[in-house]
Amino acid sequence: MALINCPECGKEISDRANSCPHCGCPIENGNNSDNYTICPECGGSNKIGETICKHCGHRYTVGEYNKAISNTPTAKKTLYSKTKK
């Protein structure tokens, strides 16, 4: 058994849990971590596509986000880059 962070409240839970015992957030297939990135500042889980941590407000840099996405093996990998205006 490993510990993961709940994608909703950020507290540590079992990777085998069907839902978070703290907030009740459902965890798909007992392990929802492939659909989330881990904030490099606070360790909280954020849904793929979110570039600002909902737990601490840290704004991912392009490099941090792309590195976090590369650590999610089965999720759809959508890397983003800065666009010139």
Secondary structure, DSSP 8 states (H G I E B T S, - for coil): --EEE-TTT--EEETT-SB-TTT--B-GGG--GGGEEE-TTT--EEETT--B-TTT--B--HHHHHHHHHT-SSS----------
